[in-house]
Amino acid sequence: MSLPRILIFGQPFNNFSGGGITLTNLFRGWERNKIVVAYKGHGLINVTTDVCNTYYQLGRDEHKWIFPLNLIQRKFISGLRSYEKSTKLEFNTIQKGLRYRLVNNFFYPVLKWLGFFHFAVRLEMSEKFKNWLHEYSPEIIYLQVATRDEINFAIELIEYLNVPAAIHMMDDWPSTISTTGLFKRYWSSKIDNEFKSLLDLVKLHLGISDAMAIEYESRYKKRFFTFHNPINTENWLKHTKTEFTINKEKIKILYSGRIGDNGISESLFEVAGAIDALNESKEYKITLHIQTPSKMKQILNRLGSYKCVVFNPFVEYRLLPEVFAQSDILLLANDFSLKGIRYLKYSMPTKASEYMISGTPVLIYAPSQAAVSEFFRLNECGYCITTQGRNEIIAAIRSLIEDESLRRMISQNAVSLAKERFDAVKVSTEFQKMLINLQ
């Protein structure tokens, strides 16, 4: 069967972000000359080229800021980007220096509070971009969007190309995109209507979890299909944990993934504090290893103040099976704040399937209403802490350390379910068939 030409907008392929990893695993096996990506310049950092090597950078000809903001924004050249195939990533690849901190910690928050941010920037199709589209002639559009300018650009793309489109939601950002500022109600209503207009144009609606699919069908009156990050089970099973003995003098708990103002920060502080308190009892020697591509100094410095915390160097994606299996416990954490709950309530972390197939017992510290808590609890494939508090964390860690049969049961359930639900051969085949059937 001939594969259609795909245009992806809103997310590049990479091996450090949830959207990029999920994208890579879902599209693996698609003909590389039939996949292209269009995205903003600041997002085309450390992209991978094994699945797709054609990237159009939406730069100064398409990405517009109003005056005088256009004078201080970094400008990118519009057009095709080329990448070295052998480029290797370094730990904390998202470099966040003084300029980044000023823009993201001061400039953007002020714009959002004043109600200027959502109309201060826009994306529009340049003649150069249109010519490139005509040359490539995409037959299907795949979308991962999360901002107002991306929503409206996606609408423009669909109407201009007049081809079927699919949208894939990673987080419930529509619930948090405008919750503060002088005109939050105005922008919340306006963006919600624009997003609904986009959903009306899209033919295939995808979500990251079953909970999201159920909620979005109720909220938007569209049927959503669940597609989580699939995994190459053959590669992972080579390293799956089979030995569950724990050395109480050297216990390793690993958190791998994003951290920051996305609902994952305070929960990590709380776990680190609980581990420090547990270590003071002299019963155990536990280290909490943090492995993240993010580089938010304020959060990392605070994490570093806990005695138990160790920052791991960056690990290539292909080495993760061994790294996860060598840990004693793997940690998933969501903040219990209202903002964290709203943003992550229907999310399923990309690493969830990877954690499960590793065979290492998973400890989940997240509110009960979070999709990740519900999934692991219902399937008995992780130890869930759904009540916020140090004592609860200590009790859970102690239970996992002391009960080998519990660790083994959690592991076996997780591996079995991962093979059943997240095998890449099954999932990516089903995903790609749904895209092909859009024609």
NORHU-V40056 format. One record per pair of residues at least 4 apart in sequence whose ideal C-beta (glycine too) atoms are under 7 Angstrom apart, sorted by sequence separation. I is the first residue (numbers start at 1). J is the second residue. D is the distance in whole Angstrom. If there is no record, write none. Layout:
<<I	J	D> <I	J	D>>
This chain:
<<16	20	7> <17	21	7> <18	22	6> <19	23	6> <20	24	6> <21	25	6> <22	26	6> <23	27	6> <24	28	6> <30	34	6> <39	43	5> <49	53	4> <58	62	4> <59	63	6> <65	69	4> <66	70	7> <69	73	6> <83	87	6> <89	93	5> <96	100	4> <98	102	6> <99	103	6> <100	104	6> <101	105	5> <102	106	5> <103	107	5> <104	108	6> <105	109	7> <106	110	6> <107	111	7> <108	112	6> <109	113	6> <110	114	6> <116	120	5> <125	129	5> <126	130	7> <127	131	6> <128	132	7> <129	133	6> <130	134	6> <131	135	7> <132	136	6> <146	150	6> <148	152	6> <149	153	6> <150	154	6> <151	155	7> <152	156	6> <153	157	6> <154	158	7> <155	159	6> <156	160	6> <157	161	6> <173	177	5> <180	184	6> <183	187	6> <184	188	6> <185	189	6> <186	190	6> <187	191	6> <188	192	6> <189	193	7> <190	194	6> <191	195	6> <192	196	6> <193	197	7> <194	198	7> <195	199	6> <196	200	6> <197	201	7> <198	202	6> <208	212	6> <210	214	6> <211	215	6> <212	216	6> <213	217	6> <214	218	7> <215	219	6> <216	220	5> <232	236	7> <233	237	6> <236	240	6> <258	262	6> <260	264	7> <261	265	7> <264	268	7> <265	269	7> <266	270	6> <267	271	7> <268	272	6> <269	273	6> <270	274	6> <271	275	6> <272	276	6> <273	277	6> <274	278	6> <275	279	6> <276	280	7> <296	300	6> <297	301	6> <298	302	7> <299	303	6> <300	304	6> <301	305	7> <315	319	5> <319	323	6> <320	324	6> <321	325	6> <322	326	6> <336	340	7> <337	341	7> <338	342	6> <339	343	6> <340	344	6> <341	345	6> <348	352	5> <351	355	6> <352	356	6> <353	357	6> <354	358	7> <366	370	4> <370	374	7> <371	375	6> <372	376	6> <373	377	6> <374	378	6> <375	379	6> <390	394	6> <391	395	6> <392	396	6> <393	397	6> <394	398	6> <395	399	6> <396	400	7> <397	401	6> <398	402	6> <399	403	6> <403	407	7> <404	408	6> <405	409	6> <406	410	6> <407	411	6> <408	412	6> <409	413	6> <410	414	6> <411	415	6> <412	416	6> <413	417	6> <414	418	6> <415	419	7> <416	420	6> <417	421	6> <418	422	5> <419	423	6> <423	427	6> <424	428	5> <425	429	6> <426	430	6> <427	431	6> <428	432	6> <429	433	6> <430	434	7> <431	435	7> <432	436	6> <433	437	6> <15	20	7> <30	35	6> <39	44	6> <58	63	5> <65	70	4> <96	101	6> <102	107	6> <103	108	6> <111	116	5> <112	117	4> <125	130	5> <133	138	7> <145	150	4> <179	184	6> <207	212	4> <217	222	6> <231	236	6> <246	251	6> <259	264	5> <260	265	6> <279	284	7> <295	300	7> <304	309	6> <315	320	6> <335	340	3> <355	360	7> <368	373	6> <376	381	6> <387	392	5> <422	427	6> <14	20	3> <15	21	6> <111	117	4> <145	151	6> <178	184	5> <199	205	7> <207	213	4> <216	222	7> <217	223	6> <258	264	6> <259	265	6> <278	284	6> <279	285	6> <303	309	5> <324	330	6> <334	340	6> <356	362	7> <366	372	6> <367	373	7> <376	382	3> <400	406	7> <13	20	6> <158	165	5> <217	224	6> <279	286	6> <355	362	5> <366	373	5> <377	384	5> <385	392	5> <399	406	7> <400	407	6> <11	19	4> <12	20	6> <27	35	6> <47	55	6> <65	73	5> <216	224	5> <278	286	6> <315	323	5> <364	372	6> <376	384	6> <385	393	6> <11	20	6> <15	24	7> <108	117	6> <111	120	6> <145	154	5> <178	187	4> <207	216	6> <259	268	6> <364	373	6> <13	23	6> <178	188	4> <334	344	5> <13	24	5> <44	55	6> <143	154	5> <213	224	4> <275	286	5> <373	384	5> <385	396	5> <11	23	6> <212	224	7> <213	225	7> <364	376	5> <44	57	6> <178	191	6> <213	226	5> <255	268	6> <275	288	5> <290	303	6> <373	386	5> <383	396	6> <177	191	6> <362	376	7> <37	52	6> <60	75	5> <35	51	7> <36	52	7> <41	57	5> <59	75	7> <60	76	6> <62	78	6> <141	157	6> <210	226	5> <272	288	5> <35	52	4> <41	58	7> <59	76	4> <61	78	4> <141	158	6> <205	222	5> <207	224	4> <209	226	6> <271	288	7> <332	349	6> <383	400	6> <36	54	4> <37	55	5> <38	56	4> <40	58	5> <41	59	5> <59	77	5> <60	78	6> <174	192	7> <205	223	7> <206	224	6> <364	382	5> <368	386	4> <32	51	7> <39	58	6> <57	76	6> <59	78	4> <205	224	5> <206	225	5> <207	226	6> <209	228	7> <290	309	6> <363	382	7> <364	383	7> <367	386	6> <32	52	6> <36	56	7> <38	58	6> <57	77	7> <58	78	7> <141	161	7> <208	228	6> <288	308	5> <332	352	7> <352	372	6> <362	382	4> <363	383	5> <364	384	5> <365	385	5> <366	386	7> <32	53	6> <57	78	6> <174	195	6> <199	220	6> <206	227	5> <287	308	6> <288	309	5> <289	310	5> <290	311	5> <291	312	4> <364	385	7> <57	79	6> <141	163	6> <143	165	6> <286	308	6> <290	312	7> <361	383	7> <28	51	6> <40	63	6> <56	79	7> <138	161	6> <140	163	6> <143	166	7> <199	222	6> <287	310	5> <289	312	5> <332	355	7> <348	371	6> <349	372	6> <6	30	7> <13	37	7> <24	48	6> <27	51	5> <56	80	6> <57	81	5> <139	163	6> <140	164	6> <141	165	4> <142	166	5> <143	167	4> <144	168	5> <196	220	7> <291	315	7> <345	369	6> <347	371	6> <348	372	6> <12	37	5> <55	80	7> <138	163	6> <143	168	7> <330	355	5> <345	370	6> <346	371	5> <356	381	6> <55	81	5> <123	149	5> <142	168	7> <144	170	6> <341	367	5> <344	370	6> <345	371	7> <3	30	6> <8	35	7> <12	39	5> <24	51	5> <122	149	5> <123	150	7> <146	173	5> <348	375	7> <383	410	6> <3	31	5> <6	34	6> <8	36	7> <11	39	7> <121	149	5> <133	161	7> <330	358	7> <341	369	7> <365	393	6> <382	410	6> <5	34	5> <6	35	5> <7	36	6> <8	37	5> <9	38	5> <10	39	7> <279	308	6> <341	370	7> <381	410	6> <9	39	7> <16	46	7> <53	83	7> <118	148	5> <123	153	4> <276	306	5> <324	354	7> <330	360	5> <332	362	6> <3	34	5> <7	38	7> <12	43	6> <125	156	6> <272	303	6> <276	307	5> <324	355	7> <329	360	7> <336	367	5> <12	44	6> <14	46	6> <276	308	5> <329	361	6> <330	362	5> <331	363	5> <332	364	5> <333	365	5> <334	366	4> <381	413	4> <382	414	7> <14	47	5> <15	48	6> <251	284	6> <253	286	6> <255	288	7> <259	292	5> <269	302	6> <273	306	7> <275	308	4> <325	358	5> <327	360	5> <333	366	7> <334	367	7> <363	396	6> <380	413	5> <381	414	4> <13	47	6> <14	48	6> <49	83	5> <251	285	7> <258	292	6> <260	294	5> <265	299	5> <269	303	7> <272	306	4> <320	354	6> <324	358	4> <325	359	6> <329	363	5> <332	366	7> <379	413	6> <12	47	5> <13	48	5> <41	76	3> <125	160	7> <167	202	5> <248	283	7> <250	285	6> <251	286	4> <252	287	6> <253	288	5> <254	289	5> <255	290	6> <256	291	4> <257	292	6> <259	294	5> <268	303	6> <325	360	6> <47	83	6> <49	85	5> <165	201	7> <166	202	7> <248	284	5> <249	285	5> <253	289	7> <255	291	7> <258	294	6> <260	296	5> <272	308	6> <324	360	6> <334	370	5> <381	417	5> <44	81	6> <165	202	5> <166	203	7> <169	206	7> <252	289	6> <254	291	7> <259	296	7> <272	309	6> <321	358	6> <363	400	6> <13	51	5> <165	203	6> <166	204	4> <167	205	6> <168	206	4> <169	207	5> <170	208	5> <334	372	7> <379	417	5> <13	52	5> <164	203	4> <167	206	7> <169	208	6> <260	299	6> <361	400	6> <166	206	6> <172	212	7> <259	299	6> <332	372	6> <152	194	6> <155	197	6> <12	55	7> <46	89	5> <148	191	5> <151	194	5> <155	198	5> <158	201	5> <169	212	6> <151	195	6> <154	198	6> <148	194	7> <155	201	6> <361	407	4> <46	93	5> <151	198	5> <45	93	7> <78	126	6> <362	410	7> <45	94	7> <79	128	6> <361	410	5> <78	128	6> <361	411	6> <69	120	6> <360	411	7> <336	388	4> <359	411	5> <362	414	6> <66	120	5> <65	120	6> <65	121	5> <359	415	5> <64	121	7> <64	122	5> <356	414	4> <357	415	6> <168	227	7> <356	415	7> <63	123	6> <64	124	6> <271	331	6> <62	123	6> <356	417	6> <357	418	4> <62	124	6> <271	333	6> <356	418	4> <62	125	7> <62	126	5> <58	123	6> <61	126	4> <268	333	5> <353	418	6> <115	181	5> <267	333	4> <61	128	6> <62	129	6> <113	180	6> <114	181	7> <115	182	5> <267	334	6> <112	180	7> <113	181	4> <114	182	6> <115	183	3> <267	335	5> <112	181	5> <113	182	7> <118	187	5> <264	333	6> <266	335	5> <267	336	7> <353	422	4> <264	334	6> <265	335	6> <263	334	6> <264	335	6> <266	337	6> <329	400	6> <115	187	7> <263	335	5> <16	89	7> <56	129	7> <118	191	7> <254	327	4> <253	327	7> <252	327	5> <253	328	7> <56	132	6> <252	328	5> <253	329	5> <254	330	6> <255	331	4> <263	339	7> <16	93	6> <251	328	5> <254	331	7> <263	340	3> <253	331	6> <255	333	7> <263	343	5> <262	343	6> <263	344	4> <239	321	4> <246	328	5> <238	321	7> <239	322	5> <241	325	5> <236	321	5> <240	325	6> <235	321	6> <239	325	4> <257	349	6> <257	351	5> <271	365	6> <256	351	6> <267	365	6> <36	136	6> <277	390	6> <274	390	5> <278	394	5> <240	357	7> <241	358	6> <242	359	7> <273	390	6> <277	394	6> <284	401	6> <240	358	6> <241	359	3> <240	359	4> <241	360	5> <274	393	4> <278	397	6> <228	348	5> <270	390	7> <274	394	5> <229	350	4> <236	357	4> <231	353	5> <236	358	7> <271	393	6> <231	354	6> <270	393	7> <229	353	5> <233	357	6> <19	144	5> <228	353	6> <231	357	5> <5	136	7> <7	138	4> <215	346	6> <5	137	6> <6	138	7> <9	141	7> <5	138	5> <10	143	5> <11	144	4> <5	139	5> <6	140	5> <7	141	5> <8	142	5> <9	143	6> <10	144	4> <212	346	4> <4	139	4> <10	145	5> <211	346	5> <4	140	5> <6	142	6> <209	346	6> <209	347	7> <208	347	6> <209	348	4> <10	150	6> <208	348	5> <9	154	6> <9	157	6> <251	401	7> <19	170	5> <18	170	6> <248	401	7> <246	401	6> <212	371	7> <211	371	4> <244	404	5> <209	371	4> <176	339	6> <211	374	6> <244	407	5> <244	408	5> <176	342	5> <175	342	5> <176	343	5> <172	342	7> <173	343	7> <241	411	6> <172	343	6> <171	343	6> <171	344	7> <172	345	6> <172	346	5> <172	347	7> <240	415	6> <171	347	5> <170	347	7> <233	419	5> <231	418	7> <233	423	5> <231	422	5> <230	422	5> <232	424	5> <230	423	7> <231	424	6> <228	422	6> <230	424	4> <230	427	4> <230	428	5> <94	293	6> <96	295	5> <93	293	6> <94	294	6> <95	295	7> <96	296	7> <227	427	7> <26	227	7> <92	293	6> <94	295	6> <92	295	4> <25	229	6> <26	230	6> <227	431	5> <25	230	5> <25	231	7> <22	229	4> <21	229	6> <91	313	5> <92	314	7> <91	314	3> <90	314	6> <89	314	6> <204	434	6> <204	438	6> <203	438	6> <18	258	7> <166	435	6> <166	438	7> <164	438	4> <164	439	7> <16	293	4> <140	435	6> <140	438	6> <139	439	6> <15	317	4> <22	350	6> <21	350	5> <18	349	7> <18	350	4> <28	424	7> <25	424	6> <29	428	6> <28	428	6> <26	428	5> <30	432	7> <25	428	7> <26	431	5> <4	436	6> <3	436	7> <1	436	7> <4	439	6>>
